[in-house]
């Protein structure tokens, strides 16, 4: 039985993993949140890895507040870069395969075609820079790893665009949503399932991959689809906005090319609209 350690288990992605662990009885899970395992604490990392002896570590621990990172660069890099470095080092010593998640924000958004793994990186905000540094540490330290760059993650858990739009609909709010950024909404449940299937079959095509749902959208497209599929379009006045001012710069275009993923890992990936519809209409969810 393979042992799987999940860090950052109380975050959005971590909760998606926890939800489906029972579907993989052949895997033994140990899920720890940041209060139980701080990945920047080298001694604690060593203690837990020594006790658990995990075959795989799924790292969901991250600093994800893109706006706040602009004023809190030190913390963002401490967690997303230095913490990841420590985690990679302990994985190397323990012989553990590290599965880590990065972001489309490692790119500057100036491309006109979906980004490939080999394309030049050039983050334009602190969050993207901190995540890129974490990637670099993993690739320097480890041979056996999976890094998945993903984009526009959402789920029924936690604070994200999906839940925010549903909450605004309940409040009858008027929304102005930007059409100035193009990317791909990605259901975090799909990503969690993808990773556990990968572990279950002991796939060894290690490396850096792009994972998102397929297709592309603006934030306005995404918001409109959420409202339409949830049957709440009539409850909200939603308008297109060309520009939305934020503290952190965002890439204008950040669609990810998934050819390498399909060639090496050979698993189906849903279109973003289909996955959104699945989350809203075909599953019994409690939106929080």
N, C-alpha and C positions, 0 to 999 in steps of 0.2 A: 504493500500500500504506500503510495506516494504521499509525503507530508508537504503541505502547502501553508506557508506563513503569509498572512495578509496584513500589511501595515496600513495605517490611516483608515481603519475599518469603519469609522463613524462618518466619514465624508460621503459625498454623493456616490462616487464610483465604488467605494468600499462597501456601502450598503447594498448596492446592486450585486456585488459578489456574495455578500452574506445571505441575500435572499434566495440564491440558487444553489447553495452548497449541498443541500439535501438531495439535489438532482444528480450529484456525483458521489455516490456512496463508496466508490473505489478510491476516493481521495480523502485524506485526513486533514482537516483545516484547523488552523489556529489563527483567529482574527483578533488583532490588537489595535485599539485606537491610540491617539496621540498621548493620552494621559497614561497609557500603559507602556507605550514604546515611543520615545522621542528619538527619531533617527539621527539626531545630531549628538546623541549621547553614546559615545564609542564604547564605554564600559558596559552599559546596559545592552547594547547591541550584541556584544560578545557573550554576555551572560545568557541572553535569550536564544541565540543561535547555538550555543553550547548545550543548552537544555533541550531545545526542540529538534535540533538537527534537521532542518527543513531541506527537502529536495528542490523546492521552488520557493521563491519569495516574490509575491505580487506587491509591488510598492505603490500604494494609493496615497501615501503621505505626501503632501505638497502644500506650498503656499500658493493659493489660486486667486487671490484678490488683485486683479489686474490694475485697478485704479489705485488702491492703497500702496501697491508695490512701488509706485513712482516716488512716494515720500518715505518709504520704508525699505530701501534697497538692501540694507544690511540683513534684515530678517529674511527677505526673499531669497537672497543668495545663500544665507546660512542653511535654509531648509532645502531649497531646490537644487543647490549645487554642492555645498560642503556636506550636508547630510546625506545626499545621494552618493557622494564619494566614499563616505564612511561605510554606507550600506554595501557598496560595491566591494570594498576591501574585505568586509566580513564575509560576504558571499564567496569571494575568491578563496579565502582560508577554509571555509566550510564546504566548498565544492557545490554550492547552491546556484541553481539557475535563477538569474534575476529577470523579472518582467517589470518593465518600467514604462511610464506614460509621459509623453512630451506633447508638444503643441504645434499647431499651424503658425503660431506667432513667432516661430524662429525665422520666418520669412518676412520680407519687407512689403509684399503685396503688389509689386510692380510687374509681375508676370501677366501674361495673357492666356496661358495654358496651365492646366493643373500641375502643381509642383511634384516633381519626382524626388526620391530620397537623395539623389546625387546633385540636385540643384544647389546653387550657392545660397547659403544662409546669411541673413542680415537683419536680426531683430531690431524693431524700432521702439520697443518699450522694455522696461526693466524686467517685467515678468518673462517675456520671451528670451531675454538675454540670460536670465537665471536658469531657465529650463534648458537652454542650449548648453550652458556650462555643465549642467548635470549629465546631459547626453555625452559630452566630451570625456568626462571622468569615467563613465561606464565603459566607453569604447577603448579607453587607455588601459583600464584595469582588468577587464574581463574578456574572455573568449566566448563564454556561454551566457548569452543574454538575448532578450527581445526588448527592443524599444519601439513603442507604438506612438507615433505622432498622431494626434487626433484633433478634432475641431468641434466647436460649438456644442459641447456635451450638455445633455439634459436628461432628466428622468423624473419620476414622481417624487424623488427624494431631495430635500434640501432647497437651497436658494439657487435658482437658475431661471433662465429666460422663460421656459415653458411654464413653470409654476407662477412666475410673476404675471404673465399674460392672463392666466386663468384667474388669479387673484384680482387683477384689475377688472376683469369681466364681471366678477361677482360684485365689485364695488360700483359697476356702471361707469367706469372712468373713460375719459377721452384720451386716445393714444396717438402720439406722433412717432412713427417708427421709420428709421432710416432705410433708404434704398441705396446708400452709398457704399455698402460693403457686401461682397459676394463670397460665400463659403458654403459649407455643408453642415446642417444640423445633424448631430449624431446621438442616437439613443444609447445611453450608457449601459442599458441592459443588454443590448446587442454586443457591445464591446466585452462585457463581462462573460457572456456566454461563449464568445469567440475564443477568449483566452483560456477558459476552462476546458473547452474542447481540444485546444492545442496541447495543454498539459496532459489531458487524458490519453491522447494518442502518442505522447512522448515525442512530439515533433522536434527535430534537431536542426531545422533550417534557421539557425540563429542569425540575429542581425537587426538592422534598423528598418522599420516598415512604416508605411502610412496606412492608418485605419480610420475611415469615416464611413457613414452611410454613402450611398451613391447619389449622383445628381448635384445640383447647386441651387442656391437661393439667396435672396437678400434677407435681412432681418425682417423687413416688411412682409415678404413672402411667407416666412416662417410664422410670424404672428398671425397673419391672415389664415393660414392653414390650421393653426391651433384653434382659432375661434370657429372656423367653419366646421371642422371635424368634431368639436365639442358642442356644436349646436348653439353657440353663444354670439354669433355674428350680429344679431339684432340688438344685443344688449350693450354693444360697445361702438363708440364713434372712433373709427380707426382711420388715420390719414398718413399718407406718404410724406416723408421728410427727407430732403436731400442731404442734410448734414445734422449730426448729433454731436454736440460738444462733449468731449471726455478729457479727463486729465491725461490718460495714456493714449498715445497714438495707436491706431489699429491698422493692420494691413487691409487695403482696399479689396484685394483679391487673394483668397487663401484656400482655394479648392485643392484637395490633395489627390494626386495620381495614385491609384491602387493596383497598377499592373504587377508590380513585384509581389505584392501580397497575394494576388490571385495565382500567379505562376508558382510560387514556392509553398504557400500554405493551403491553397485550393479549398477555400470554404466560401459559401455564398454570402454576399453582403446585400442587405436590403436597401432599396431606394428610401431616401429620407422621408418622403410622404407616406410610403407604405408602412414604415416602422412607426411613424407618428400615429397613424390611424390604428395600428395594432395596439399601441400603448393606450390610446384614448377609448377605443370602442370594443376591442376584443379581449381585454383582460380585466379582471376584477381588481381595481386599484382604489386605494384611498389617497387622494391628492392632499398633500400637506403643505 
